Amino acid sequence: MSGYVATIGMFDGVHAGHRFVLGQVVSESRRRGLRSLCITFDHSPRHEQVLTPLAEKRQLILATGIDRVEVLPFTPALKSMTARQFMCDVLRRRLGVEVLLTGYDNRFGHNRAEGFADYRRYGLELGIDVVALPAEGSVSSSRVRQLLQDGQVDEAARCLGRPYSISGTVVHGEHLGTRLGFPTANIVPHCPQQLVPAPGVYAVTCGTLKGMMNIGTRPTFGPHGQTLEVHLFDYHGDLYGRQLTIGFVRRLRAERPFQSAAELIEQLKKDALQAQQQL
């Protein structure tokens, strides 16, 4: 098997709709005796916040059964290519694509006025069979992004087919949580471009551990920059320098200032109880 059945897209989040498309590519490649290929890009042309860092996206795509993931740098040269140039130079000559599965309303190439009928015609000239994919359904990366910005991490998880997660390194903070009786790990995300859910308190997981996370500026103690601080239940140890992956299960409440540290401590106790119930 030397040629490929391929599809093209950002695949940010690798949500349920994406996995349906990738499953179609895998099935078609097996039917035709070819290999399966997902072509994606190193960043969005719109430079928006991402749902999945590139390494995670690659692994999620491969987990669907796709044989190969090709990441194209979104360079000015690539951006200026016409659809026919792209199909000829990149798909056919460079990557050996024999079959291209694409949504009927998908667009690629410099001239966005071109569409499926044009791609089909170019494919006939170049030896690429261009096949229309069925509709993916109502799930989209934009919808997942909006749900996270609204704090609806549970609904986002239903769209993704898994909890939304952020990975990062534990760094030293101001130790406010320790003084309140709820020691926290202050996490700096590995990918600065990854979308952080709306400020608030969340029930979360960290591997086999459970906990609660605060995203916000800690307004009770004066102005601060935004932090991501996780308190892990029943964990006693040094996490500084460790790499953690936090999975968001449910938002418990919005962030708000309290009149005193004592009032905040009482609320944290309620948050912890509610998080444990959710988890």
For each residue, the residues with C-beta under 8 A, 3 or more apart:
1: 33 34 35
2: 35 96
3: 34 35 96 97 98 99
4: 29 34 35 36 37 67 68 95 96 97 98 99
5: 25 28 29 32 34 35 36 37 97 98 99 100 101
6: 25 36 37 38 39 91 95 97 99 100 101
7: 21 22 24 25 37 38 39 100 101 102 133
8: 39 40 100 102 106 108
9: 18 21 38 39 40 106
10: 40 41 44 141
11: 14 18 22 38 40 57 61
12: 44 50 51 52 57 141
13: 18 51 52 141 144 159 160
14: 11 18 19 52 57 60 61 64 160
15: 18 19 139 140 141 144 159 160 161
16: 19 20 137 139 159 160 161
17: 20 21 136 137 139 140
18: 9 11 13 14 15 21 22 136
19: 14 15 16 22 23 64 161
20: 16 17 23 24 136 137
21: 7 9 17 18 24 25 101 103 133 136
22: 7 11 18 19 25 26 36 38 61 64 65 66
23: 19 20 26 27 64 65
24: 7 20 21 27 28 101 133 134
25: 5 6 7 21 22 28 29 36 37 38 66 101
26: 22 23 29 30 36 64 65 66
27: 23 24 30 31
28: 5 24 25 31 32 36 99 101 131
29: 4 5 25 26 32 34 35 36 67 99
30: 26 27 33
31: 27 28
32: 5 28 29 98 99
33: 1 30
34: 1 3 4 5 29 98 99
35: 1 2 3 4 5 29 67 68
36: 4 5 6 22 25 26 28 29 65 66 67 68
37: 4 5 6 7 25 66 67 68 69 70 95 97
38: 6 7 9 11 22 25 61 66 68 69 70
39: 6 7 8 9 70 72 91 95
40: 8 9 10 11 57 61 69 70 71 72
41: 10 44 45 71 72 73 74
42: 54 71 72 73 74
43: 47 50 74 193
44: 10 12 41 47 48 50 74
45: 41 74 79
46:
47: 43 44
48: 44 145
49: 145 193 194 195
50: 12 43 44 53 191 193 194 195
51: 12 13 141 144 145 148 160 164 194 195
52: 12 13 14 56 57 60 194
53: 50 56 57 167 190 191 193 194
54: 42 57 58 71
55: 58 59
56: 52 53 59 60 167
57: 11 12 14 40 52 53 54 60 61
58: 54 55 61 62 69 71
59: 55 56 62 63
60: 14 52 56 57 63 64
61: 11 14 22 38 40 57 58 64 66 69
62: 58 59 66 69
63: 59 60
64: 14 19 22 23 26 60 61
65: 22 23 26 36
66: 22 25 26 36 37 38 61 62 69
67: 4 29 35 36 37
68: 4 35 36 37 38
69: 37 38 40 58 61 62 66
70: 37 38 39 40 95
71: 40 41 42 54 58
72: 39 40 41 42 78 90
73: 41 42 78
74: 41 42 43 44 45 78 79
75: 78 79
76: 79 80
77: 80 81
78: 72 73 74 75 81 86 90
79: 45 74 75 76 110
80: 76 77 110
81: 77 78 85 86 89 90 109 110
82: 85 86 109 110 111 114
83: 86 87 108 109 110 111 114 118 119 122
84: 87 88 109 122 126
85: 81 82 88 89 109
86: 78 81 82 83 89 90 91 108 109
87: 83 84 90 91 92 100 119 122 123 126 128
88: 84 85 91 92 93 122 126
89: 81 85 86 92 93 94
90: 72 78 81 86 87 93 94 95
91: 6 39 86 87 88 94 95 97 100 126 128
92: 87 88 89 95 96 97 126 127 128
93: 88 89 90
94: 89 90 91
95: 4 6 37 39 70 90 91 92
96: 2 3 4 92
97: 3 4 5 6 37 91 92 100 128
98: 3 4 5 32 34 127 128 129
99: 3 4 5 6 28 29 32 34 128 129 130 131
100: 5 6 7 8 87 91 97 119 123 128 129 130 131
101: 5 6 7 21 24 25 28 131 132 133
102: 7 8 106 116 119 130 131 132 133
103: 21 106 132 133 135 136
104: 115 116 132 133
105: 115 116
106: 8 9 102 103 116
107: 112 114 115
108: 8 83 86
109: 81 82 83 84 85 86 112 114
110: 79 80 81 82 83
111: 82 83 114
112: 107 109
113:
114: 82 83 107 109 111 118 119
115: 104 105 107 118 119
116: 102 104 105 106 119 120 130 132
117: 120 121
118: 83 114 115 121 122
119: 83 87 100 102 114 115 116 122 123 130
120: 116 117 123 124 130
121: 117 118 124 125
122: 83 84 87 88 118 119 125 126 128 130
123: 87 100 119 120 126 127 128 129 130
124: 120 121
125: 121 122
126: 84 87 88 91 92 122 123
127: 92 98 123
128: 87 91 92 97 98 99 100 122 123
129: 98 99 100 123
130: 99 100 102 116 119 120 122 123
131: 28 99 100 101 102
132: 101 102 103 104 116
133: 7 21 24 101 102 103 104 136
134: 24
135: 103
136: 17 18 20 21 103 133 139
137: 16 17 20
138: 143
139: 15 16 17 136 143 144 159
140: 15 17 143 144
141: 10 12 13 15 51 144 145
142: 145 146
143: 138 139 140 146 147 159
144: 13 15 51 139 140 141 147 148 156 159 160 164
145: 48 49 51 141 142 148 149 195
146: 142 143 149 150
147: 143 144 150 152 153 155 156 159
148: 51 144 145 151 152 153 156 164 195 197 198
149: 145 146 195 197 198
150: 146 147 198
151: 148 197 198 199 200 251 254
152: 147 148 155 156 251
153: 147 148 156 157 163 164 197 202 248 249 250 251
154: 157 158 249 250 251
155: 147 152 158 159
156: 144 147 148 152 153 159 160 164 248
157: 153 154 160 161 162 163 164 248 249
158: 154 155 161
159: 13 15 16 139 143 144 147 155 156
160: 13 14 15 16 51 144 156 157 163 164
161: 15 16 19 157 158
162: 157 165
163: 153 157 160 205 247 248 249
164: 51 144 148 153 156 157 160 197 247 248
165: 162 245 246 247 248
166: 187 189 194 196 228 245 246 248
167: 53 56 189 190 191 243 244 245 246
168: 187 188 189 190 228 243 244 246
169: 187 188 190 241 242 243 244
170: 185 186 187 239 240 241 242 243 244
171: 186 187 188 240
172: 175 186 240
173: 176 177 184 186 227 229
174:
175: 172 178 179 183
176: 173 179 180 184 218 221
177: 173 180 182 183 184 229 231
178: 175 181 182 183 184
179: 175 176 261
180: 176 177 261 264 265 268
181: 178 265 268
182: 177 178 231 265 268 272
183: 175 177 178 231
184: 173 176 177 178 214 229 230 231
185: 170 229 230 231 232 239 242 244
186: 170 171 172 173 227 228 229
187: 166 168 169 170 171 228 229 230 244 246
188: 168 169 171 228
189: 166 167 168 192 194 196 228
190: 53 167 168 169 194 243
191: 50 53 167 194
192: 189
193: 43 49 50 53
194: 49 50 51 52 53 166 189 190 191
195: 49 50 51 145 148 149
196: 166 189 215 226 228
197: 148 149 151 153 164 200 202 215 248 251
198: 148 149 150 151 215 251 254
199: 151 215 216 217 226 254 255
200: 151 197 214 215 216 251 252 253 254 255
201: 212 213 214 251 252 253 255 271 275
202: 153 197 212 213 214 215 248 249 250 251 252 275
203: 210 211 212 249 250 252 274 275 278 279
204: 210 211 212 213 230 246 247 248 249 275
205: 163 208 209 210 211 246 247 249 279
206: 209 210 211 230 232 244 245 246 247
207: 245
208: 205
209: 205 206 232 233 234 235
210: 203 204 205 206 232 233 275 276 279
211: 203 204 205 206 230 231 232 233 235 275
212: 201 202 203 204 230 231 233 252 271 272 275
213: 201 202 204 228 229 230 231 246 248
214: 184 200 201 202 218 227 228 229 255
215: 196 197 198 199 200 202 226 227 228 255
216: 199 200 219 226 227 255
217: 199 223 224 225 226 227 255
218: 176 214 221 224 227
219: 216 222 223 255 256 257
220: 257 258 261 264
221: 176 218 224
222: 219
223: 217 219
224: 217 218 221 227
225: 217
226: 196 199 215 216 217
227: 173 186 214 215 216 217 218 224
228: 166 168 186 187 188 189 196 213 214 215 246
229: 173 177 184 185 186 187 213 214
230: 184 185 187 204 206 211 212 213 244 246
231: 177 182 183 184 185 211 212 213 272
232: 185 206 209 210 211 235
233: 209 210 211 212 272 275 276
234: 209
235: 209 211 232
236:
237:
238:
239: 170 185 242 244
240: 170 171 172
241: 169 170
242: 169 170 185 239
243: 167 168 169 170 190
244: 167 168 169 170 185 187 206 230 239
245: 165 166 167 206 207
246: 165 166 167 168 187 204 205 206 213 228 230
247: 163 164 165 204 205 206
248: 153 156 157 163 164 165 166 197 202 204 213 251
249: 153 154 157 163 202 203 204 205 278 279
250: 153 154 202 203 278
251: 151 152 153 154 197 198 200 201 202 248
252: 200 201 202 203 212 271 274 275 278
253: 200 201 256 271
254: 151 198 199 200
255: 199 200 201 214 215 216 217 219
256: 219 253
257: 219 220
258: 220 261 263 264 267
259: 263
260: 263 264
261: 179 180 220 258 264 265
262: 265 266
263: 258 259 260 266 267
264: 180 220 258 260 261 267 268
265: 180 181 182 261 262 268 269
266: 262 263 269 270
267: 258 263 264 270 271
268: 180 181 182 264 265 271 272
269: 265 266 272 273
270: 266 267 273 274
271: 201 212 252 253 267 268 274 275
272: 182 212 231 233 268 269 275 276
273: 269 270 276 277
274: 203 252 270 271 277 278
275: 201 202 203 204 210 211 212 233 252 271 272 278 279
276: 210 233 272 273 279
277: 273 274
278: 203 249 250 252 274 275
279: 203 205 210 249 275 276
